[in-house]
């Protein structure tokens, strides 16, 4: 990826030796406004390459900053969306229309107003001044409050993602101040020189800062340093996040740099511009404009992006051209588009390309399927095997690969502009979205209808969730979701849990990124700088003690600092290292083959594969799969192969139970699913067994409740309860048990009843076996 820059031979702004204040701002993806100390506001049209004078400002107005009112979907705000705030050195800010007319001028600060920024929903404006004050104003220009007052000038300010916090500079310090008066302020020393510029991205929640120490730095929202650049030759005078938070740009003297969100540099340009004082990205994130100290406005667009899938490598060579290369035979195809490419995704045998007006879906490289888009600002494309998801400023849309709109999920407080690949996940049947208003909550939708799953109750975790990912294979009833919380713990849970509380199981700690395999439900992740592959993560629901034996851990010495998992396709895991380089790691093909055999119930083939591979982790996976599918014979052989005597005894005993229902219920008990086991007994009419399960688990009140409800074995529960209390030398105090007390309990009578129940079960199992044998002969 790199920047392709363009610069006019002569400046359109009149140059006064050196311009200390020149600023730019985009109105649309192809239209830009600029203003400078020559008092001119110019409009640049990139489609026609024309530059026109909008207005000549009064002589006393020397602009310092420009920011357009945020674009919103609501129709009522469209009229106001045609204005921008212009700050100036005379201590005022000016609300200015698109035609250049000053609608309102407000006396804001003593000395120059150095920065002015609208919040994300356009309900408030913040200004920062040379007098060290930060003030919040209504959208009509009325003063709401003075947020801070300090002795040094505030050179730059930014809103937090939810517009509830403010980031501003104070000499060498960065300060995050919440709007709530009682909330805690975060302050830290960020640079060794005066900080000149900051930016805070609403999608990834990361902070940028640059200053006179000639460095730029990346921080999280708690003030932890994530990246520090090497020292440049000159101070960093400007920086700006791309709207989707994937890249950012840095400006300095005769320097323009494109960087990844983790901080490392994609490309470095050395244009003859002087210092770049202001940078602004277009709404679609494909173009960049910079206001330069020599009066020029420099334009740059992002090219040479790469996408890989199996044997295909696709490169964006120009704004409207892609090159497709098949690495197997070195064949090359060129894809031409009518409009500028904004986003693209390559997976599951399909290439999806979003331009400013249309969406192209390629299955082969000759005849794409094309349909029009409502908005030209697609910020995210996610693909599953059967369909794909588009996210733009207005919402989320699921399309089939034939271009048919399938669904468009909606929920209260939806902000589609801040969704990214970590907060949204797609599978063939499910869409998962992390709720921005409460990051502990994951909203689940049916991909085919767009409606909330089940009873509409979302999945709630105990900690804030950082990343989510749905598995891609298997039936919808068995869909799993993996999540990483803020403690960097990895959890797995089911998506469809039929009204029961979902069982959320921890399967890893210190996990920094993850990805599911595209063809099997195998999960990989970076765990404490090692590559860990969970061959069968769902084993945690059947036998959690098997989980450590189903892992493949690769030493992290081959990876450099802070690797991130990009994807896991086939047997290849692609990782991005901390310096930006790509690293590939291979995984054995046997686990994926074992998953295939398990889904198709080919247990003989699965056993042969494990015997051939002679890998303990494969045997452990097979044991878990066989237990999940109630295949006791295979499970017994697999457990024997890995020496799991505990589980082997359980499987052996389960095979001795007379009825299938009883065997199934005891397998559920082994997996820790007590309620499901009880329900299985009750459904099969095995009341005593359901009661005995609760007695064995000392769940006395539930055991008595079942006995009273079904009017049987009340004396059995009371007898076992009395025996339990006598063992510990205690007397009965529970009123419910005292109510049903029958005096002296007859153990012989109780044992006879139990034996009668078991003999009934054996007879019924025998009759069922005879009936099935007769039916098979017929």
ABEGO torsion letter per residue (X at the ends): XBBBBBBBABBABBBBGBBABBBBBBABAABBBBBBAAGBBBBBBAAAGBBBBABBBBAABBBABBBBBBBBABAAAAAAAABBBBBBAAGBBBBBBAAGBBABBBBABBEBBABBBBBAAGABBBBBBAAGBBBBBBAAGBBABBABBBABBBABBBBBAAGABBBBBBEABBBBBBABAABBBBBBBABABBBABBBBBAAAGBBBBBBAAGBBBBBBAAGBBABBBBBBABBBABBBBBAAGABBBBBBBGBBBBBBAAGBBABBBBBBAEBBABBBBBAAGABBBBBBAAGBBBBBBBBGBBBBBEABBBBBABAABBBBBBAAAGBBBBBBBABBBABBBBBGGBBBBBBAABBBBBABAABBBBBBBABABBABBBBBAABBBBBBAAEBBBBBAAGBBABBBBBBGBBAAABBAAABBBBAABBBBBBAABAABBBBBBAAAGBBBEAGBBBBBABBBABBBBBABEBAAABBBBBBBAAGBBBBBBABAGGBBBBBBBABBGBABBBBBAABBBBBBBBGGBBBBBABAAAAAABAAAAAAABBBBBAAABBBGBBBABBBEABBBBBBAAGBBBBBBBBAAAAAAAAAAAAGBAAAAAAAAAAAGBAAAAAAAAAAAAAAGBAAAAAAAAAAAGBAAAAAAAAAAAABABAAAAAAAAAAAAGBAAAAAAAAAAAGBAAAAAAAAAAAGBAAAAAAAAAAAGBGAAAAAAAAAAAAAAAGBBBABAAAAAABAEBBBAAAAAAAAAAAAAAAAAAAAAAAAAAAAAAAX
